[in-house]
Amino acid sequence: MKMMQREPTHPSLFLEEDYLKPLGLSHDKAATLLGIEEVTLEAFVHKELPVSKELAIRLEHLFKTEWEFWMNAQRTYDRWIENQRQS
């Protein structure tokens, strides 16, 4: 299988561009609605933490998405990063 040439979209970018910005949600408000600490959301948004299954389920409930979407986006991103390290 041929690897993607460009960096895949990190799931936090989907969160920012497709959900938070259109809904006018700050990180503080989104963290409250998700039931997580703002520092945790900030770490995710800055790619310092991967999306966990727990966070994916919380995102699913809040935004009416599938938790698998978030996990698959993270897996694709992680795989690409690992392949870049090995190149």
CYANA upper distance limits for C-alpha pairs under 8 A (distance plus 0.5 A):
  3 MET  CA     80 TRP  CA      8.05
  4 MET  CA      8 PRO  CA      8.01
  4 MET  CA     80 TRP  CA      7.98
  7 GLU  CA     77 TYR  CA      7.83
  7 GLU  CA     80 TRP  CA      7.41
  7 GLU  CA     81 ILE  CA      8.40
  8 PRO  CA     76 THR  CA      7.48
  8 PRO  CA     77 TYR  CA      6.03
  8 PRO  CA     80 TRP  CA      7.74
  9 THR  CA     13 LEU  CA      7.08
  9 THR  CA     14 PHE  CA      7.93
  9 THR  CA     73 ALA  CA      7.79
  9 THR  CA     77 TYR  CA      7.27
 10 HIS  CA     14 PHE  CA      7.62
 10 HIS  CA     47 LYS  CA      8.11
 10 HIS  CA     73 ALA  CA      7.05
 10 HIS  CA     74 GLN  CA      6.90
 10 HIS  CA     77 TYR  CA      6.43
 11 PRO  CA     15 LEU  CA      6.88
 11 PRO  CA     51 VAL  CA      7.90
 11 PRO  CA     70 TRP  CA      6.54
 11 PRO  CA     73 ALA  CA      6.05
 11 PRO  CA     74 GLN  CA      6.44
 12 SER  CA     16 GLU  CA      6.67
 12 SER  CA     44 PHE  CA      6.87
 12 SER  CA     45 VAL  CA      5.44
 12 SER  CA     46 HIS  CA      8.21
 12 SER  CA     47 LYS  CA      7.77
 13 LEU  CA     17 GLU  CA      6.40
 13 LEU  CA     18 ASP  CA      8.44
 13 LEU  CA     45 VAL  CA      7.72
 14 PHE  CA     18 ASP  CA      5.86
 14 PHE  CA     19 TYR  CA      7.76
 15 LEU  CA     19 TYR  CA      5.77
 15 LEU  CA     20 LEU  CA      6.68
 16 GLU  CA     20 LEU  CA      5.39
 16 GLU  CA     21 LYS  CA      6.39
 16 GLU  CA     45 VAL  CA      8.28
 17 GLU  CA     21 LYS  CA      6.16
 17 GLU  CA     22 PRO  CA      7.64
 18 ASP  CA     22 PRO  CA      6.93
 19 TYR  CA     23 LEU  CA      6.47
 19 TYR  CA     25 LEU  CA      8.49
 19 TYR  CA     63 PHE  CA      8.01
 20 LEU  CA     24 GLY  CA      6.33
 20 LEU  CA     25 LEU  CA      5.29
 20 LEU  CA     26 SER  CA      7.35
 20 LEU  CA     27 HIS  CA      8.38
 20 LEU  CA     30 ALA  CA      7.94
 21 LYS  CA     25 LEU  CA      6.77
 25 LEU  CA     29 LYS  CA      6.48
 25 LEU  CA     30 ALA  CA      6.42
 26 SER  CA     30 ALA  CA      6.55
 27 HIS  CA     31 ALA  CA      6.41
 27 HIS  CA     38 GLU  CA      6.99
 27 HIS  CA     41 LEU  CA      7.42
 27 HIS  CA     42 GLU  CA      7.64
 28 ASP  CA     32 THR  CA      6.81
 28 ASP  CA     38 GLU  CA      6.02
 29 LYS  CA     33 LEU  CA      6.71
 30 ALA  CA     34 LEU  CA      6.52
 31 ALA  CA     35 GLY  CA      6.46
 31 ALA  CA     36 ILE  CA      5.64
 31 ALA  CA     37 GLU  CA      6.35
 31 ALA  CA     38 GLU  CA      5.66
 31 ALA  CA     41 LEU  CA      6.69
 32 THR  CA     36 ILE  CA      6.70
 32 THR  CA     37 GLU  CA      7.70
 32 THR  CA     38 GLU  CA      8.02
 33 LEU  CA     62 LEU  CA      7.89
 34 LEU  CA     58 ARG  CA      6.35
 34 LEU  CA     59 LEU  CA      7.48
 34 LEU  CA     62 LEU  CA      7.34
 35 GLY  CA     58 ARG  CA      8.48
 36 ILE  CA     40 THR  CA      7.22
 36 ILE  CA     41 LEU  CA      7.71
 37 GLU  CA     41 LEU  CA      7.15
 38 GLU  CA     42 GLU  CA      6.54
 39 VAL  CA     43 ALA  CA      6.62
 40 THR  CA     44 PHE  CA      6.81
 40 THR  CA     49 LEU  CA      8.36
 41 LEU  CA     45 VAL  CA      6.59
 42 GLU  CA     46 HIS  CA      6.63
 43 ALA  CA     47 LYS  CA      6.73
 43 ALA  CA     48 GLU  CA      5.39
 43 ALA  CA     49 LEU  CA      6.01
 44 PHE  CA     48 GLU  CA      6.17
 44 PHE  CA     49 LEU  CA      5.17
 44 PHE  CA     50 PRO  CA      6.61
 44 PHE  CA     51 VAL  CA      7.26
 50 PRO  CA     74 GLN  CA      7.19
 51 VAL  CA     55 LEU  CA      6.56
 51 VAL  CA     56 ALA  CA      6.86
 51 VAL  CA     70 TRP  CA      7.51
 51 VAL  CA     71 MET  CA      7.26
 51 VAL  CA     74 GLN  CA      6.95
 52 SER  CA     56 ALA  CA      6.55
 52 SER  CA     71 MET  CA      7.90
 53 LYS  CA     57 ILE  CA      6.66
 53 LYS  CA     67 TRP  CA      7.94
 53 LYS  CA     71 MET  CA      7.39
 54 GLU  CA     58 ARG  CA      6.83
 55 LEU  CA     59 LEU  CA      6.58
 56 ALA  CA     60 GLU  CA      6.58
 56 ALA  CA     67 TRP  CA      5.27
 56 ALA  CA     68 GLU  CA      7.94
 56 ALA  CA     70 TRP  CA      6.17
 56 ALA  CA     71 MET  CA      7.15
 57 ILE  CA     61 HIS  CA      6.80
 57 ILE  CA     66 GLU  CA      8.31
 57 ILE  CA     67 TRP  CA      5.60
 58 ARG  CA     62 LEU  CA      6.70
 59 LEU  CA     63 PHE  CA      6.28
 59 LEU  CA     64 LYS  CA      8.07
 59 LEU  CA     65 THR  CA      7.58
 59 LEU  CA     67 TRP  CA      7.48
 60 GLU  CA     64 LYS  CA      5.61
 60 GLU  CA     65 THR  CA      4.99
 60 GLU  CA     66 GLU  CA      5.74
 60 GLU  CA     67 TRP  CA      5.63
 61 HIS  CA     65 THR  CA      7.63
 65 THR  CA     69 PHE  CA      7.89
 66 GLU  CA     70 TRP  CA      7.87
 67 TRP  CA     71 MET  CA      7.00
 68 GLU  CA     72 ASN  CA      6.31
 69 PHE  CA     73 ALA  CA      6.65
 70 TRP  CA     74 GLN  CA      6.76
 71 MET  CA     75 ARG  CA      6.58
 72 ASN  CA     76 THR  CA      6.57
 73 ALA  CA     77 TYR  CA      6.69
 74 GLN  CA     78 ASP  CA      6.51
 75 ARG  CA     79 ARG  CA      6.52
 76 THR  CA     80 TRP  CA      6.74
 77 TYR  CA     81 ILE  CA      6.77
 78 ASP  CA     82 GLU  CA      6.65
 79 ARG  CA     83 ASN  CA      6.68
 80 TRP  CA     84 GLN  CA      6.72
 81 ILE  CA     85 ARG  CA      6.89
 82 GLU  CA     86 GLN  CA      6.89
 83 ASN  CA     87 SER  CA      6.72
